[in-house]
């Protein structure tokens, strides 16, 4: 591989622009060629309020001091979003002309009041941290079209793009293919893909030199936005971006998260689509003082490539590859708006909860559903153990995180704040009318209804600072939720007693005598010993009660991956089935006409100390915790109830929101 040269970019002082509101509507995922949908997409978000923008610009670019922030050695749970796009992302602006910039995105996430499409709005509940991960490819160029005097607007490409957008804008204000003259749709689609290949998805960056400089300047502004909005102890921001590799319509995207307050110019998928080259770049900049890690996401849309047995060249994974992957990618995103990447019913037929939010969003582009093998994290855990037995290193030793991947700049994670629009939110001026809601719920394009609200990452850290949170990411002491703030602990050891959780200082004891989520069990003390796990979960204070807590065990046996789901704690007086061992369903209180539910079932807290009854000290194994809430209404049900519309029949009316801990791994002391 050729040596990667570090790029130096000049900082260009660019004032934050205030843009006029323009209602622009695109279907979700319009950048996917197969989606020529006819449904609501309110994408014209307002620019930041003048006062907020002025205050933001006046803040210091350098990260503030963290010396006086108290530290909890037993660690606190912090919640955030490590995957969000703003107007600086090529597709966010191209598909929907998103107006929310990174500064406004950070302010909304931390709970500030923002102006959204002409109406003041605030996040339902503030987040503790966030990373804006705009696509690195042609970052911050297209949104410059909002300023007629900008270099982009005055360029030949800018004029060409404006003419293209004008052809897409219909008399009713909609901005999509459904309203375009039929004889123009094919040419518009072709032109759209030409733009995508040249400036976003291709093999080289075709931006003119002057516009490439605009992109470099935009990255400087991205970093400034993150630093200006960092409030140690209250709200942490990370400098970050998304590396957008999509070979043959198979998702290999990674979010790159930096620990510090500066970063080099991004390594993009226009530089290389090979993950190995991204890792080489991370290793190179690490030597120069820039600590960063990569987080793969949406393995569910990778057609088996994300966690494959082979590298990019088709060669079998060996020790060197495994070491590099583990060093540069300690985490993987398990769930987000475009579906869950935990497992699939085809891979886990005995898991009654395996069918949660299954969605391969690239299926329409490649004209077939991708291979589930190699696309889901539970499968990856088993593959990693098999490779570890062969070469001594596990390339898929991943902790779990969640994200939104929303492209409208506002990170929303409540089902009620989502209405099928990945470019907007069901808030402020973005709330759909009854007619727009009907379009969404009756759409024949199933992809519109298969997306869901944003997910969250939970981090157990000593304090809310970049350093503390990042170090927790590195050690994998993380969990993911589907959007609620349910909280849980997961510890593993050899000597935990059944009464551990009854002790006042049980957390300190669990840390002292074992390992938390993301850790490695030490070698067994001897024959007859089996690992013991302590689990504790408590409901979101403003959310639904808990149904059950499960430990999922994945192990290797004779070159094959095995898995089993154990119910370890549950609400009420239910008894496991005598044959299957499974605990019956918790029940359902959802009123499908109103969208209301009751916490008359379920529990506010679940806890247990559980010993593996089937432990084999000679087998590599991984254990992770899954916590399920009682059924609650899905966003499609809430939207139908809000407007008095029929429920769609092609998606579930209710969901069981859930959370996943990072695994705890067991490695045999000696290989048989």
N, C-alpha and C positions, 0 to 999 in steps of 0.2 A: 504494500500500500504506500502511496506517495506521502511524503511528510506534509502535515497540515500546517499551513502558515496562519499565524494569528493576524486578524484584520484590525487595523486602527482606524477609527472613524472620528471625524471632527464633530464636536457638539454644535448643533445649530440651534440658536435661540428662536423658538417658534411660539408665538402667543397662542393660548388656548382660544379656539374660535367658537363663537356663538352662531349657530346655524338656524335657519328658518325651519319651522316644522313643515313636513310634507308627508302626507299619508301614502305609504308605499306598502303594498301587500303582496307577499309571496307565499307559496305553500311551503310547509316544513320540508327541509332537505331538498330544496329546489335545485341545488347543485348536483344532486344525483339525477342523471339523465332520465331515468325511468319515471321520475316523479313530475308529472305535468298536472298537478292537482288543481282543484278549484275551491280551495277552502281558505278560511280567514287567516291572515297573517299581518297583524298590525305591527309594523316594524319601524315606523318613524318616531324614534325617541328624541326627546329634547336634549339640547346641550346643557351642561351644568349651569345652575343659577349663577349669576354674575358674582354675587357676594361669596359663594362657596368657592368658585373658581379663583377669585382673587386671594382668598385665604389660603387655598391650596398652593398657589404659585408663590406666596410669600413665605411658606414654610422652608426650612433648611433642607437641602438635598441630602446631607450626610445623616446617617442613622443616629438618633439621640442616645444618650447614655442609659445603660440598664443597671448601673451599679446599685441603685437604691431599691430595686424591685425585690420584694421578698421571695424566698424560694422554699418550696415544700418538698422535703426529701422523699415523701411518700407519693408525690406527684398528683397533679390535678388533671381532670379530663377537660380538654379544649376541643372545640368543634369548628370546622372550617371547610372551605371549598378550595381544592387544589387544581381546579380545571374550569376556567371561565374565559369566554371570548367577548371582545368589545368591538367598537367600530374600527379598531386597528387590524382586525383579522380580515384577510382578503375576502373570504366567503361570506362573512357577516355583513360586509358592506355590499358586495356584489349581489348576493341573493336577496337582501332585505334592506339595504341602505341603513343599517343600524347606526344610531347617532350617539349612544352612550359611550364615552371614552373611559380609559382606565381610572382616571381620577374620580369620576362620578360612580363608577363601579365599586371602588373601594369605600367611598362614603356611604353608599347604600348598604353595603355588606356590614359595616360597623354600626348601622342603626341611625344614620343621619337622615333627615328629611331631604328628599330630592324632588326635582320637578320632572315628572315622567309623562310625556306627551300632553303637556299643558296642565297637569294636575299634580299637586303635592302628594307624595307617597313615601312610605317608610317600610323597611323590612319588618315582617311579623315579629322576628326575634333576632337581635344582632348576632353575628358570628364573632368568633375569637380570632380567626386568622383567615387569610385568603391569598391565593396566587392568581393573578391575571395571566393566562397562558395563551396569548394571541399567537396565531400561526406565524412562524418565523418567515415563511415564504412571502416575499413582497410585503412585509409588515408595514402598516401605517402609510401606505401609498394611496390606495383607492379612495379612502375617506377624505383625502385632500381635495376631491372634486367638489366638496361642499363650499370651498372658497374659490370663487371665480378668478381671484388674483393669484392663486397658488401656482407653483411651477408645474404641478400635475395638470391642473385645469387648462393651463396655457399651452401644454405640450400637444403634439399631434395625437398621441395615444389618448390623452385626456379628452380631446375633442371627439375622437372616435367613440370612446366609451359613453360620453354624454349623448351622442346620437343614438347609440344602441339602447341606452336606458329610455330615451324618449320614445322609441318604437315599442317598448314594452309597457309603457304607461297608458292605461285605458281611460276612457272618458269618465268612468265612475271612480277613478283614483286607484284602481287595482293595478298591480304591477306583476303580472304573471303570464303564463302561456295560454291559460284558458280563455282569456279575453282577446288574444291576438288574432288577427285574420288568419283563417285556416291555411291560406296559401303562403303565409309567412312563418308559421310555426317551425317547420323543418329548418329553414335557413337561420332562424333565431337560435334554435338548439345547436346547430352546427357552429355558429359563431360563438355561443357561450362556451362550448368545449374547446374551441381554439384559444379563447382567452385563458381558460383554466390550464391548458397545456403549456401555454407560453409563460404564465406568470405565477402559477400556483402548483400544478401537479406534474409538470414536465420533467425532463432530464437536465435542463439548464435554465438559468434565469434569463429571460429575454427582455427584461426591463432596459430601456435606454440608460446610458451612463448617468445622466442627470437625475433620473428617477430612482436609480439605485442609491444615489446619494441621499435622496429623500427618505428612503427606507432606513438607511443608517442613522439619519437624524431621528427618525421615529423611535428607534430602539433606545436612543439616549433619553427620549421623553418617557418611554415605558419605565426605564429605571428610575427616573426622577419622580414619576407618579408613585411608584412603590415606596421610595424613600420618604417622600413628603407625607404619605398617609400612614406611615409606621408610628404607632403609639405604644411603645413597650409597656407591658403590664396590662394593657387594655385591648389592643388590636394589633396583630402582627401581619405584615405584608411580606411576600417573598418576590424577589425578581425571578421571573420565569418566562418560558415560552413553550410552544408546542412544535416539535419536529414532526412533519406531516408526510411520512412515507406511506404510499398506497400503491405498491406494485400490483398490476393486473387486478385492480379493484379488491385487493385484500388488505385489510387494515393492519399496519404495523406502527401506528403513531405512538410517540412517547412525549410526555411532558417533562421538561428539564427544569429543575428547581435549584436555585442558588442559595447558599447559606449567608452570603455577605451582602454588602451594600453596593457592589459593583460587579460587572460581568463583561466579558468580551463580546464582540459581535456574534450573533447566533450562528451555529453550524446548522444548515437547513437541509431539507430533503432535495433541494435543487443542487446542493453540493454533493450529496450522496444519499441514496435510498437504503443503504446497507446499515443495519444496526451496529455491526462491527466497527464501521467507520465513525459512527457517533460515539461509541465507547472510546475509540482511540483519541478522539478530540477531547472528551472528558478527562482522559488520563493526561493529555498534553497540557490542558489548562490547569489541572490540579497541581502540576509541577510548578506552575507560575503563580500559585496562590489562590486560584479560584475553585473553591470546593462546590461541587454540584453533583446531583444524581438524576437519573432518568426513571420515569414511571410509565411503563406500558399501559395502554388502556384499550378497551373494546376488543379483547381477544375473541369475543363472540362473533365478530365480523371479520376475522382474519383468515377464514377458510383453512384452518389448521396450521397456519404458519407461525402464529405468535409463540406457541410452546412446542415447536416441531422437534423431531429427533435429529434434524440436520441443520447445518448453518446455511447462510445465504447462498453459498456455492454448491449446496446439495451434499456436502460432506458430513459424515457422522460426527456428532458432537463428541469432543474429547476433553481432557482435563484443562488445557489452556483456555479453550472457549468457555468452559464452565466457570473457571476462576474469574475471567473478565466479566462475564454476565453478572455473576453474583456480586462482584465488587462495584459495578456501576448501576445495577438495578436491584436494590434491596426490596422494592415495593412494586405492586401491580394493582391497578384499579379493578375492583371486583364488581362494581355496579355504578350506573349513571343513567341519564335520561334515555339513552339508546340501548337499554336493556342490561340484564344481569350477566356477568361472566363467571358466576360461581360454578354452575354445572348445567346439564341439559338432561331432560328425561330419557333421551337415547343413551346417555352415558350412565345415568343413575336411576334405573327403572324402579328400584326399591325405595326411593326417596320420594314420599308423597308431596314434598314441597319443592321438588326440582324444577317445576314448570313455571317458576316465577319470572315474569317480565322477559320472556324469551323473544329476542329480536335481532336478526341479522340485517342491519340496515344497508349493507352492500349487495344483498341478494338480487335486488332489482337491476343493479348495474351489471353484475356478472351473469344474470339470467338463471341463477340457480342458488339454492341455499348452500352455504359453505359446510365443509366437513366439521362436525362437532369435535372429533378427536383432535387434540392439539389447540383447541380454541377456548377451553375453559380451565379455570384455575384448579379445581379439584383434580381434574385429569393431569394437570401440570405437576401437582404435588407428587403424584404417583410416578410420573415419568422421571422427575428429578431424583427420586429415591433409587430407581433402577439404574440411572446414569451414575449416581453416587456409588452404588455397589461396584460398578465396573471401573470407575476412574477416581473415586475418592472425594469428588466434589459435586455438589448439587447445583446445577445451573438455574433451577427454578425454585430457589429458596426464597419465596416471596412473602412479605407481609402484605396486609390488605388495606387499601384505602378506597374511599368513594369520592365521586365528583359530580359536577352538574353537566359540563360540556354545553351549557346554554350559550347561545350566540347573540343575545340581546343586551349583554352588559349587566343585567340584574340577576344576581344569584338567588333564586327562590327554591325552597325545598319542601314547602307545604303543598299537598295535593290541591288545596283550595286556591292557591296562587298560580296554578298552572292551567292552561286551557288548550294544550296541543300545539303551542307555538314556541319552537325552540329559539326564535328570534325576539321574543317578547315575554310579557308576564301578564297575568290576570289581575292587574293592579292599575290604579290611577286611570289615565287615558287609554291604557292598553286593554281594558276590559272589553270583551267581545259583545256585540249586540246580539239580540235573539236570532237575527238572520245569520250572523257570522257563526254563532254557536251551532246552529242547525247545519250549516255547511260542514263543520268539523265532524259532528256526530253522525251525519248521514253519508259522509264521504265514502266513495267506493275505493279510495286509496287507503288501504288498511294501515300503511305506514304512519299516517297522520295520527291514528289512535294508539299505535304501539309505543310511541314515546311516552315518557312520564316525567314527573317533577325531579328536580335536582337531588342528588345524594350528597352525603356529608362524610368527611374524614374526622375520626376522633383520635386524639393524641394524648397519651399519658406523659406529662412533662412537669418539671419542677416549677416552671413559671412561663408566662406568656411572652417569650422573646424569640427572636429569630434563632439564636444559638440553641436555646433549650428545645424548642419545637423541632428544629432541623435534626438535632442529635437524637431525638426520639424517633424521627423518621428513619434515620440511619440504623438504629438498633431494632427497628420494626415494632416498637411498642405502640401499635396503632390498631384501630378498628374502623369499620365502615358501617354506616347506617343508610337506609333508603330515604332519609330526609328528616327523621325524628331525632330528638336528643335523648333517646334511651341510653343508659349508661351501664357498662358492665366491666368487671374485672375477670381475668382468667390467669391462674397460676398453675404451674406444674412442679412436682417434686417427688421425693421418695418417702418422706417421713411425715407428711401432713396427717394429723389425727382427725377423726370424725367430728370432734368438737371444735375444730379450728375456728369456724366462722362465728362461734358464740363468744369468742374472746374479744375484749374491747380493742386490743391492738393487733387484730388478726392480719391486717395488711402488712404491718412491719414484720410480723412473723413469717408471712408468706414470702416476702422479698428475701428475708434472711435465710430461709430454708429451702428455697426453690427459685424458679425463674418466672417472669411474667410473660404475657403474650409476646410472641416474636423471639423468644429465647430458645436455648438448647438445653435439654435435660442432660445432666452428667451421666457417666457410665453407671449402670446398675450396681447396687451394693452387693449383689450376690444372687444366686439362684433362688427362685421363689418370690423375689421382689417384683412388684409391678408399679408403674408410675401412678401417682395420685394427683388429682386435679381439683382445685378449689375454684368454684364459680360463684359469682354474685352479680345480679342484674337488677336494675331499678327502672321503672317506667319514666318516660318523658313527663315532667311535671304538668305539661299542658296537653299531653297526648293520651293514647289508648293504654289500657292495662296490658299485662303480659300473658301470653298463652303458655309458652314453654321455653326451656333452654335445652339445647342439644349439643352433644359433642360429636363431631364428625371425625372419624379415624380413617386415615389413608395409609396403607402400608404396602410393601413389596413382598412378594412371595414367589419363589421359583421363576423370577424374571417377569412376573405379572403384577399389575397394580390391583389392589383390593381396597374396598371401602365399606364402611358400615356407619349408620347413624344411630346414636344412642340418645334416647330421651332421659335426661338426668334430673330435671326439675320441672314441675308443671303446676298450674293453678288448680284449685278445687280438689274434689275427692275422686277424680277419675282414676281408673285402674288400667294398667297396660293389658293389652290383649294376651290371653294365655298362649296363643300360638305364634303370632307375629311379634309380640313384645312391644307393639306400638301403642301409644296413648291415643285414645279417641279424640275427635275434633272438639274444640273448646265451645263451639256454638257460634251464633251470629245474631247480633242485635241491630244490624243496619236496617234502617227504614229506606227502601229504595226510592220512594216518592219524594222524601224530604232530604235525604242524605245524612240524617242524624243517626247517631249510634249511642249506646250506653255502656258505661264501665261497670255494669252490674255483673259482668262475668270477668274472668281473668284475675290477675294478682298485681299488686303494685310493686312487689319485690319477689325475686326467686333466688335461692341460694342452695348450694349442695357441695359436698365433698365426695368425689367419685373416683373409684379405683378401676383401672382397665381390667375387666374380668377375662380377657382373651389375649393377654400380653404374651408375646414371644420375644425374649431378649435378643434373639439372633436376627430379628427383622428390623430394617429401617422403618420408621413410622412418623407420621405427623398428625397432630390433633388440633382442631380449631373449634371454637364455640360459635354457635348460631342461636340467636335469641329472636323469638317471634312474638309480635303483638297480636291481640285479638283482631278479627276482621273489622276493617273500616272502609268507607266509601272511596273508590278510585276517583281520580279527577274527572273522568268521563261521566260518572254518576252524579257528582256534584254539579258539573256544568249543566247536565240535563235537568236536574232538580231546580237549579237557579233560574232556568228559563222555561220550565214546564214542558220539556221536550221528551220524546220517547228515549229509553235507554238503548244504546247501541248493543247489538246482539253478538258482535264479533270480538268483543273484549270482555274480561271479567268485570262484574259490577262492583266487586269488593276486592280488597287486597289485604294480605297480612304483612304490614311493614315489619322490617327485620334489621338485624345487625349481625356482623361477622367479626370475630377477633382475628388477629394475625395468628398463625399456627405456632405451636410449640413442637419442636422436633426431637426425636429420639434417634441416636446413632449407636449401633452396637459397639461394644468395647473392642471386639475383634471380629473380623469377618470369617464366617465358617468356610 
